[in-house]
Amino acid sequence: MKSPGMKTSHPTILFITEEEISPGTLVKQITLPSTGAVVFFSGIVRETSAKNEGRITKALSYEVYQPMAEEKIHQIEKEMREKWPEVEGIAIVQRVGTMEAGTTTTIVACSSAHRDSGVFEAARYGIDRLKEIVPVWKKEISPEGDTWVEGHYHPRPGE
């Protein structure tokens, strides 16, 4: 993984952490003097799960297969840069461990010179792709008991 503080001509911040994520720090790390737009997605633990008919969620527990997850996050960043070459900075951060409602779990942020450069689309693609191919497992912890949340993605050859 590229270190959280590393700057390049195209700043790239990619990591998996058990620590709290600082949105402001990530925005600063992907902002260049030429940056005029930053699009930021933040996934947050919600207390009420729509999938489980309003069941109260005390916490979510995320587990990850680290080597493959890191590889897939790098793959997503590469795909984003190929599709949106005007995007300057990219941050993709996945938190693991157990987190209470209201806690940030995932951040995907993109920066560019202008809002019309694909920065919105790149950020959306980043979170959708992360949910699709990064091996992260989520367990809902509620007063009624714990439930593993199943995703809809089934890997295809080459992914």
Backbone as a printed PyTorch tensor [residue, N CA C, xyz], in Angstrom:
tensor([[[  0.8350,  -1.1760,   0.0000],
         [  0.0000,   0.0000,   0.0000],
         [  0.8740,   1.2310,   0.0000]],

        [[  0.4170,   2.2660,  -0.6370],
         [  1.1090,   3.5300,  -0.5810],
         [  0.8260,   4.1350,   0.7840]],

        [[  1.8190,   4.7840,   1.3340],
         [  1.6540,   5.2870,   2.6900],
         [  0.6280,   6.4090,   2.7370]],

        [[ -0.0390,   6.5730,   3.8780],
         [ -1.0650,   7.5930,   4.0020],
         [ -0.5650,   9.0100,   3.7470]],

        [[  0.7180,   9.2890,   3.8950],
         [  1.2020,  10.6440,   3.7030],
         [  1.9420,  10.8780,   2.3950]],

        [[  2.0560,   9.8770,   1.5540],
         [  2.8470,   9.9730,   0.3380],
         [  2.2170,  10.8970,  -0.7020]],

        [[  3.0160,  11.8260,  -1.2440],
         [  2.5400,  12.7270,  -2.3030],
         [  3.3360,  12.4430,  -3.5730]],

        [[  2.6530,  12.4530,  -4.7000],
         [  3.2880,  12.2960,  -5.9940],
         [  2.6470,  13.3120,  -6.9150]],

        [[  2.9990,  13.2790,  -8.2110],
         [  2.3430,  14.1860,  -9.1420],
         [  0.8600,  13.8770,  -9.2330]],

        [[  0.4950,  12.6480,  -8.9660],
         [ -0.9070,  12.2380,  -8.8570],
         [ -1.0520,  11.5870,  -7.4830]],

        [[ -1.3880,  12.3730,  -6.4730],
         [ -1.4370,  11.8180,  -5.1100],
         [ -2.3640,  10.6110,  -5.0240]],

        [[ -1.8640,   9.5730,  -4.3900],
         [ -2.6130,   8.3340,  -4.2620],
         [ -2.4940,   7.8570,  -2.8250]],

        [[ -3.6360,   7.7340,  -2.1620],
         [ -3.6770,   7.2860,  -0.7780],
         [ -4.5530,   6.0400,  -0.7500]],

        [[ -3.9460,   4.8920,  -0.5190],
         [ -4.6650,   3.6120,  -0.5240],
         [ -4.2500,   2.8350,   0.7070]],

        [[ -5.2150,   2.5570,   1.5920],
         [ -4.8530,   1.7350,   2.7320],
         [ -6.0660,   1.1570,   3.4380]],

        [[ -5.7780,   0.1400,   4.2460],
         [ -6.7530,  -0.5280,   5.0960],
         [ -6.2740,  -0.2870,   6.5170]],

        [[ -7.2020,   0.0600,   7.4040],
         [ -6.7830,   0.4420,   8.7450],
         [ -7.8010,   0.0340,   9.7940]],

        [[ -7.3270,  -0.1190,  11.0110],
         [ -8.2170,  -0.3020,  12.1550],
         [ -8.4460,   1.0330,  12.8580]],

        [[ -7.6910,   2.0400,  12.4540],
         [ -7.7510,   3.3540,  13.0970],
         [ -8.8560,   4.2190,  12.4980]],

        [[ -9.2680,   5.2300,  13.2530],
         [-10.2560,   6.1890,  12.7720],
         [ -9.7200,   6.8970,  11.5330]],

        [[-10.6010,   7.1650,  10.5910],
         [-10.2210,   7.8110,   9.3350],
         [-10.4710,   9.3090,   9.4630]],

        [[ -9.4890,  10.1150,   9.0690],
         [ -9.6240,  11.5700,   9.1080],
         [ -9.9440,  12.1060,   7.7120]],

        [[-11.2110,  12.4510,   7.4610],
         [-11.5770,  12.9630,   6.1370],
         [-10.7760,  14.2020,   5.7340]],

        [[-10.5980,  15.1290,   6.6440],
         [ -9.8650,  16.3590,   6.3290],
         [ -8.4310,  16.0940,   5.9150]],

        [[ -7.7880,  15.1690,   6.5910],
         [ -6.4080,  14.8150,   6.2530],
         [ -6.3390,  14.2090,   4.8530]],

        [[ -7.2860,  13.3230,   4.5300],
         [ -7.2860,  12.7070,   3.2010],
         [ -7.4870,  13.7550,   2.1090]],

        [[ -8.3980,  14.6810,   2.3240],
         [ -8.6340,  15.7350,   1.3240],
         [ -7.3500,  16.5420,   1.1050]],

        [[ -6.6760,  16.9010,   2.1740],
         [ -5.4160,  17.6520,   2.0430],
         [ -4.3760,  16.8430,   1.2700]],

        [[ -4.3360,  15.5360,   1.4980],
         [ -3.3290,  14.6950,   0.8740],
         [ -3.5520,  14.5010,  -0.6270]],

        [[ -4.7830,  14.6670,  -1.1020],
         [ -5.0300,  14.4920,  -2.5390],
         [ -5.2570,  15.8260,  -3.2540]],

        [[ -5.0090,  16.9280,  -2.5600],
         [ -5.1980,  18.2600,  -3.1280],
         [ -3.8590,  18.8220,  -3.5940]],

        [[ -3.8520,  19.2950,  -4.8360],
         [ -2.6780,  19.9280,  -5.4360],
         [ -2.9630,  21.4190,  -5.6260]],

        [[ -1.9480,  22.2250,  -5.9620],
         [ -2.2070,  23.6370,  -6.2600],
         [ -3.1890,  23.8240,  -7.4210]],

        [[ -3.2790,  22.8490,  -8.3100],
         [ -4.1850,  22.9300,  -9.4570],
         [ -5.5950,  22.4280,  -9.1530]],

        [[ -5.8050,  21.8680,  -7.9620],
         [ -7.1010,  21.2740,  -7.6150],
         [ -8.1620,  22.3450,  -7.4280]],

        [[ -9.2990,  22.1220,  -8.0980],
         [-10.4470,  23.0050,  -7.9440],
         [-11.6920,  22.2520,  -7.5160]],

        [[-11.5940,  20.9180,  -7.4240],
         [-12.7510,  20.1070,  -7.0390],
         [-12.2920,  18.8540,  -6.2990]],

        [[-13.0020,  18.5380,  -5.2410],
         [-12.7990,  17.2790,  -4.5320],
         [-14.1780,  16.6690,  -4.3100]],

        [[-14.3380,  15.4330,  -4.7380],
         [-15.5770,  14.6880,  -4.4960],
         [-15.2350,  13.6060,  -3.4950]],

        [[-16.0960,  13.4820,  -2.4940],
         [-15.7840,  12.6840,  -1.3330],
         [-16.9800,  11.8050,  -0.9940]],

        [[-16.7690,  10.4910,  -0.9030],
         [-17.7970,   9.5770,  -0.4360],
         [-17.3400,   8.9990,   0.8910]],

        [[-18.2550,   8.9880,   1.8480],
         [-17.9620,   8.4140,   3.1470],
         [-19.0530,   7.4180,   3.5080]],

        [[-18.6830,   6.1570,   3.7040],
         [-19.6260,   5.1490,   4.1760],
         [-19.6460,   5.1690,   5.6910]],

        [[-20.8500,   5.1310,   6.2670],
         [-21.0110,   5.2580,   7.7160],
         [-21.9060,   4.1260,   8.2220]],

        [[-21.5960,   3.6100,   9.3920],
         [-22.4340,   2.5840,  10.0130],
         [-23.7750,   3.2190,  10.3700]],

        [[-24.8590,   2.6540,   9.8290],
         [-26.1880,   3.1650,  10.1760],
         [-26.7900,   2.2950,  11.2700]],

        [[-27.6000,   2.9200,  12.0910],
         [-28.1840,   2.2210,  13.2300],
         [-29.3560,   1.3220,  12.8400]],

        [[-30.0530,   1.7010,  11.7780],
         [-31.2000,   0.9090,  11.3420],
         [-30.9050,   0.3160,   9.9850]],

        [[-31.0310,  -0.9860,   9.8760],
         [-30.7430,  -1.6740,   8.6230],
         [-32.0130,  -1.8420,   7.8030]],

        [[-32.0330,  -1.2620,   6.6140],
         [-33.1900,  -1.4110,   5.7220],
         [-33.3140,  -2.8460,   5.2290]],

        [[-32.1890,  -3.5200,   5.0560],
         [-32.2130,  -4.8920,   4.5400],
         [-32.8470,  -5.8600,   5.5320]],

        [[-32.7640,  -5.5470,   6.8030],
         [-33.3090,  -6.4410,   7.8220],
         [-34.5420,  -5.8380,   8.4780]],

        [[-35.3740,  -5.1790,   7.6700],
         [-36.6770,  -4.6680,   8.1000],
         [-36.6020,  -3.8140,   9.3540]],

        [[-35.7000,  -2.8460,   9.3450],
         [-35.6260,  -1.9040,  10.4470],
         [-34.9370,  -2.4140,  11.6980]],

        [[-34.2500,  -3.5150,  11.6030],
         [-33.5250,  -4.0780,  12.7420],
         [-32.4710,  -3.0890,  13.2340]],

        [[-32.3410,  -2.9340,  14.5240],
         [-31.3560,  -2.0280,  15.1120],
         [-29.9700,  -2.6710,  15.0230]],

        [[-29.0180,  -1.8870,  14.5670],
         [-27.6340,  -2.3310,  14.4800],
         [-26.8160,  -1.5840,  15.5270]],

        [[-26.2600,  -2.3140,  16.4910],
         [-25.4140,  -1.6990,  17.5170],
         [-24.0350,  -1.3830,  16.9430]],

        [[-23.5690,  -2.2740,  16.0690],
         [-22.2290,  -2.1220,  15.5020],
         [-22.1090,  -2.9900,  14.2600]],

        [[-21.0890,  -2.7130,  13.4820],
         [-20.7070,  -3.5640,  12.3590],
         [-19.2770,  -4.0240,  12.6010]],

        [[-19.0220,  -5.2550,  12.2440],
         [-17.6750,  -5.7930,  12.3340],
         [-17.2060,  -6.1240,  10.9240]],

        [[-16.0960,  -5.5250,  10.5060],
         [-15.5360,  -5.7560,   9.1740],
         [-14.2800,  -6.5940,   9.2940]],

        [[-14.2070,  -7.6230,   8.4620],
         [-13.0100,  -8.4500,   8.3570],
         [-12.5220,  -8.3830,   6.9230]],

        [[-11.2260,  -8.5640,   6.7340],
         [-10.6470,  -8.4240,   5.4060],
         [ -9.5370,  -9.4530,   5.2110]],

        [[ -9.4070,  -9.8950,   3.9820],
         [ -8.2440, -10.6970,   3.6030],
         [ -7.2350,  -9.6920,   3.0420]],

        [[ -6.3250,  -9.2420,   3.8920],
         [ -5.4690,  -8.0870,   3.6270],
         [ -4.6760,  -8.1480,   2.3180]],

        [[ -3.9250,  -9.2180,   2.0280],
         [ -3.1250,  -9.1970,   0.7960],
         [ -3.9800,  -9.0190,  -0.4680]],

        [[ -5.0740,  -9.7330,  -0.5380],
         [ -5.9240,  -9.6240,  -1.7160],
         [ -6.6550,  -8.2860,  -1.7420]],

        [[ -7.0820,  -7.8000,  -0.5860],
         [ -7.7780,  -6.5160,  -0.5150],
         [ -6.8670,  -5.3850,  -0.9970]],

        [[ -5.6160,  -5.4080,  -0.5810],
         [ -4.6650,  -4.3800,  -1.0260],
         [ -4.4790,  -4.4500,  -2.5390]],

        [[ -4.3350,  -5.6450,  -3.0580],
         [ -4.1850,  -5.8280,  -4.5060],
         [ -5.4030,  -5.2700,  -5.2570]],

        [[ -6.5840,  -5.5590,  -4.7590],
         [ -7.8160,  -5.1080,  -5.4200],
         [ -7.9990,  -3.5940,  -5.3230]],

        [[ -7.5990,  -2.9940,  -4.2080],
         [ -7.6890,  -1.5330,  -4.0850],
         [ -6.7470,  -0.8750,  -5.0890]],

        [[ -5.5680,  -1.4300,  -5.2720],
         [ -4.6450,  -0.9110,  -6.2960],
         [ -5.2460,  -1.0680,  -7.6920]],

        [[ -5.8990,  -2.1980,  -7.9350],
         [ -6.5550,  -2.4300,  -9.2180],
         [ -7.6280,  -1.3630,  -9.4780]],

        [[ -8.4110,  -1.0460,  -8.4670],
         [ -9.4650,  -0.0330,  -8.6090],
         [ -8.8500,   1.3240,  -8.9480]],

        [[ -7.7990,   1.6940,  -8.2440],
         [ -7.1290,   2.9770,  -8.5120],
         [ -6.6280,   3.0230,  -9.9550]],

        [[ -6.0510,   1.9410, -10.4230],
         [ -5.5570,   1.8860, -11.8050],
         [ -6.7170,   2.0240, -12.8030]],

        [[ -7.8160,   1.3250, -12.5530],
         [ -8.9850,   1.4310, -13.4250],
         [ -9.5190,   2.8590, -13.4530]],

        [[ -9.5740,   3.5000, -12.2900],
         [-10.0640,   4.8790, -12.2070],
         [ -9.1800,   5.8230, -13.0220]],

        [[ -7.8830,   5.6540, -12.9090],
         [ -6.9530,   6.5350, -13.6430],
         [ -7.0570,   6.3160, -15.1520]],

        [[ -7.2920,   5.0710, -15.5580],
         [ -7.4540,   4.7940, -16.9910],
         [ -8.7340,   5.4150, -17.5380]],

        [[ -9.8220,   5.3380, -16.7760],
         [-11.1190,   5.8430, -17.2290],
         [-11.2300,   7.3650, -17.1230]],

        [[-10.5790,   7.9510, -16.1140],
         [-10.6750,   9.3970, -15.8760],
         [ -9.2640,   9.9730, -15.7030]],

        [[ -8.5400,  10.1580, -16.7950],
         [ -7.1530,  10.6240, -16.7020],
         [ -6.9960,  12.0370, -16.1410]],

        [[ -8.0560,  12.8320, -16.1250],
         [ -7.9670,  14.1800, -15.5720],
         [ -8.0670,  14.2120, -14.0530]],

        [[ -8.4300,  13.0790, -13.4360],
         [ -8.4690,  13.0240, -11.9770],
         [ -7.0400,  13.1320, -11.4670]],

        [[ -6.8320,  14.0380, -10.5170],
         [ -5.4890,  14.2660,  -9.9770],
         [ -5.1830,  13.3140,  -8.8210]],

        [[ -5.9760,  13.3970,  -7.7640],
         [ -5.7190,  12.6020,  -6.5720],
         [ -6.8060,  11.5830,  -6.3310]],

        [[ -6.4110,  10.4620,  -5.7470],
         [ -7.3640,   9.4120,  -5.3860],
         [ -7.0160,   8.9050,  -3.9950]],

        [[ -8.0520,   8.8060,  -3.1490],
         [ -7.9080,   8.1750,  -1.8350],
         [ -8.9640,   7.0930,  -1.7240]],

        [[ -8.5310,   5.9030,  -1.3530],
         [ -9.4450,   4.8000,  -1.0800],
         [ -9.0000,   4.1940,   0.2510]],

        [[ -9.8820,   4.2770,   1.2360],
         [ -9.5490,   3.7850,   2.5750],
         [-10.6860,   2.9090,   3.0730]],

        [[-10.3380,   1.7320,   3.5570],
         [-11.3090,   0.8070,   4.1440],
         [-10.9210,   0.5660,   5.5910]],

        [[-11.8480,   0.7780,   6.4750],
         [-11.6020,   0.5050,   7.8820],
         [-12.0650,  -0.9180,   8.2070]],

        [[-11.3550,  -1.5790,   9.1080],
         [-11.7140,  -2.9240,   9.5600],
         [-11.8150,  -2.9210,  11.0810]],

        [[-12.4560,  -3.9580,  11.6070],
         [-12.6770,  -4.0370,  13.0430],
         [-14.1480,  -3.7990,  13.3400]],

        [[-14.4490,  -3.5840,  14.6030],
         [-15.8310,  -3.3710,  15.0320],
         [-16.0680,  -1.8980,  15.2790]],

        [[-17.1490,  -1.3830,  14.6590],
         [-17.4650,   0.0400,  14.7320],
         [-18.9260,   0.2520,  15.0780]],

        [[-19.1880,   1.2220,  15.9420],
         [-20.5480,   1.5590,  16.3580],
         [-21.2320,   2.4300,  15.3120]],

        [[-22.5530,   2.5470,  15.4350],
         [-23.3290,   3.4060,  14.5400],
         [-22.7520,   4.8170,  14.5340]],

        [[-22.7170,   5.4180,  13.3410],
         [-22.1830,   6.7610,  13.1750],
         [-20.7100,   6.8020,  12.8250]],

        [[-20.0410,   5.6720,  12.8120],
         [-18.6110,   5.5990,  12.5350],
         [-18.3590,   5.4900,  11.0340]],

        [[-17.3730,   6.2260,  10.5470],
         [-16.9710,   6.1380,   9.1450],
         [-16.2290,   4.8310,   8.9200]],

        [[-16.6640,   4.0990,   7.8820],
         [-16.0590,   2.8000,   7.5830],
         [-15.2440,   2.7950,   6.2940]],

        [[-15.6350,   3.6330,   5.3500],
         [-15.0080,   3.6400,   4.0310],
         [-14.9780,   5.0670,   3.5020]],

        [[-13.8820,   5.4070,   2.8480],
         [-13.8080,   6.7010,   2.1760],
         [-13.2230,   6.4890,   0.7870]],

        [[-13.8730,   7.1030,  -0.1970],
         [-13.3220,   7.2100,  -1.5450],
         [-13.4030,   8.6880,  -1.8940]],

        [[-12.2730,   9.2700,  -2.2260],
         [-12.2350,  10.6860,  -2.5780],
         [-11.3810,  10.8680,  -3.8240]],

        [[-11.8000,  11.8140,  -4.6640],
         [-11.0660,  12.1280,  -5.8850],
         [-10.9410,  13.6390,  -6.0050]],

        [[ -9.8150,  14.0800,  -6.5380],
         [ -9.6170,  15.5070,  -6.7800],
         [ -9.2770,  15.7270,  -8.2480]],

        [[ -9.6120,  16.9190,  -8.7230],
         [ -9.2730,  17.3000, -10.0960],
         [ -9.2980,  18.8150, -10.2060]],

        [[ -8.8630,  19.3170, -11.3510],
         [ -8.8450,  20.7540, -11.5660],
         [-10.2580,  21.3280, -11.6630]],

        [[-11.1710,  20.5510, -12.2450],
         [-12.5380,  21.0260, -12.4690],
         [-13.5440,  19.9380, -12.1320]],

        [[-14.7540,  20.3450, -11.7770],
         [-15.8080,  19.3770, -11.4610],
         [-16.2710,  18.6110, -12.6960]],

        [[-16.0350,  19.1630, -13.8830],
         [-16.4770,  18.5210, -15.1160],
         [-15.4640,  17.5430, -15.6990]],

        [[-14.4850,  17.1540, -14.9160],
         [-13.4070,  16.2930, -15.4230],
         [-13.6270,  14.8070, -15.1460]],

        [[-14.8070,  14.4510, -14.6820],
         [-15.0770,  13.0550, -14.3560],
         [-14.8690,  12.7190, -12.9010]],

        [[-14.6150,  13.7230, -12.0810],
         [-14.3100,  13.4840, -10.6750],
         [-15.4970,  12.8680,  -9.9200]],

        [[-16.7320,  13.2740, -10.2480],
         [-17.9060,  12.6690,  -9.6210],
         [-18.0260,  11.1980, -10.0140]],

        [[-17.8920,  10.9570, -11.3020],
         [-18.0240,   9.5990, -11.8180],
         [-16.9340,   8.6830, -11.2710]],

        [[-15.7230,   9.2040, -11.1570],
         [-14.6060,   8.4090, -10.6420],
         [-14.8440,   7.9980,  -9.1930]],

        [[-15.3090,   8.9380,  -8.3790],
         [-15.5690,   8.6160,  -6.9700],
         [-16.6700,   7.5670,  -6.8570]],

        [[-17.7220,   7.7240,  -7.6360],
         [-18.8270,   6.7460,  -7.6120],
         [-18.3330,   5.3700,  -8.0550]],

        [[-17.5510,   5.3470,  -9.1140],
         [-16.9880,   4.0970,  -9.6060],
         [-16.1270,   3.4510,  -8.5130]],

        [[-15.3240,   4.2660,  -7.8330],
         [-14.4270,   3.7450,  -6.8030],
         [-15.1540,   3.0180,  -5.6890]],

        [[-16.2330,   3.6180,  -5.1680],
         [-16.9520,   2.9520,  -4.0760],
         [-17.7190,   1.7440,  -4.5920]],

        [[-18.3190,   1.8680,  -5.7740],
         [-19.0440,   0.7170,  -6.3220],
         [-18.1040,  -0.4560,  -6.5620]],

        [[-16.9480,  -0.1610,  -7.1010],
         [-15.9760,  -1.2230,  -7.4070],
         [-15.4030,  -1.8280,  -6.1190]],

        [[-15.1660,  -0.9870,  -5.1150],
         [-14.6820,  -1.4890,  -3.8380],
         [-15.6710,  -2.5040,  -3.2640]],

        [[-16.9510,  -2.1530,  -3.2840],
         [-17.9870,  -3.0580,  -2.7790],
         [-18.0590,  -4.3310,  -3.6160]],

        [[-17.6820,  -4.2180,  -4.8720],
         [-17.8060,  -5.3230,  -5.8110],
         [-16.6660,  -6.3330,  -5.7130]],

        [[-15.4050,  -5.8770,  -5.6100],
         [-14.2930,  -6.8240,  -5.7470],
         [-13.3300,  -6.9250,  -4.5700]],

        [[-13.4310,  -6.0480,  -3.5870],
         [-12.4880,  -6.1170,  -2.4660],
         [-13.0340,  -7.0890,  -1.4150]],

        [[-12.2220,  -8.0780,  -1.0080],
         [-12.7010,  -9.0930,  -0.0680],
         [-12.7980,  -8.5660,   1.3660]],

        [[-13.9340,  -7.9220,   1.6290],
         [-14.2540,  -7.4110,   2.9620],
         [-15.5710,  -8.0460,   3.3680]],

        [[-15.6180,  -8.5960,   4.5710],
         [-16.8330,  -9.2270,   5.0700],
         [-17.3830,  -8.4040,   6.2160]],

        [[-18.7120,  -8.2800,   6.2360],
         [-19.3730,  -7.4120,   7.2110],
         [-20.3750,  -8.2170,   8.0310]],

        [[-20.2930,  -8.0330,   9.3510],
         [-21.2360,  -8.6830,  10.2610],
         [-21.9920,  -7.6010,  11.0280]],

        [[-23.3460,  -7.6820,  10.9910],
         [-24.1730,  -6.7750,  11.7740],
         [-24.3160,  -7.3300,  13.1860]],

        [[-24.0870,  -6.4800,  14.1660],
         [-24.2240,  -6.8640,  15.5620],
         [-25.4490,  -6.1240,  16.0960]],

        [[-26.4430,  -6.8980,  16.5490],
         [-27.6840,  -6.2900,  17.0250],
         [-28.1470,  -6.9790,  18.3000]],

        [[-29.1230,  -6.3950,  18.9910],
         [-29.6460,  -7.0470,  20.1990],
         [-30.2290,  -8.4330,  19.9190]],

        [[-30.6940,  -8.6610,  18.6810],
         [-31.2740,  -9.9580,  18.3160],
         [-30.2160, -11.0080,  17.9600]],

        [[-28.9690, -10.5820,  17.8290],
         [-27.9030, -11.5070,  17.4570],
         [-27.1010, -10.9770,  16.2830]],

        [[-26.0530, -11.6690,  15.9420],
         [-25.1490, -11.2510,  14.8730],
         [-25.5430, -11.9160,  13.5580]],

        [[-25.3870, -11.1520,  12.4590],
         [-25.7350, -11.6610,  11.1360],
         [-24.6750, -11.2220,  10.1370]],

        [[-24.1240, -12.1710,   9.3820],
         [-23.2150, -11.8340,   8.3000],
         [-24.0360, -11.2710,   7.1500]],

        [[-23.5800, -10.1810,   6.5670],
         [-24.2790,  -9.5400,   5.4570],
         [-23.6970, -10.0720,   4.1680]],

        [[-24.5460, -10.6300,   3.3390],
         [-24.0880, -11.1830,   2.0650],
         [-24.1660, -10.1410,   0.9660]],

        [[-23.1320, -10.0840,   0.1590],
         [-23.1300,  -9.1990,  -0.9950],
         [-23.7290,  -9.8980,  -2.2040]],

        [[-23.8410,  -9.1520,  -3.2770],
         [-24.4250,  -9.6840,  -4.5070],
         [-23.3700, -10.0580,  -5.5420]],

        [[-22.1190,  -9.7980,  -5.2460],
         [-21.0790,  -9.9970,  -6.2240],
         [-20.5040, -11.4070,  -6.1540]],

        [[-20.3010, -11.9830,  -7.3170],
         [-19.6070, -13.2650,  -7.4400],
         [-18.4890, -13.0610,  -8.4530]],

        [[-17.2260, -13.1750,  -8.0310],
         [-16.1020, -12.8720,  -8.9220],
         [-16.1400, -13.6710, -10.2290]],

        [[-15.7590, -12.9800, -11.2760],
         [-15.5990, -13.6200, -12.5800],
         [-14.1130, -13.8930, -12.7920]],

        [[-13.7640, -14.8360, -13.6630],
         [-12.3360, -15.0960, -13.9190],
         [-11.6110, -13.8160, -14.3330]],

        [[-10.4510, -13.6030, -13.7460],
         [ -9.6520, -12.4230, -14.0850],
         [ -9.8950, -11.2320, -13.1830]],

        [[-10.9030, -11.3070, -12.3350],
         [-11.1510, -10.1910, -11.4130],
         [-10.4190, -10.4700, -10.1400]]])
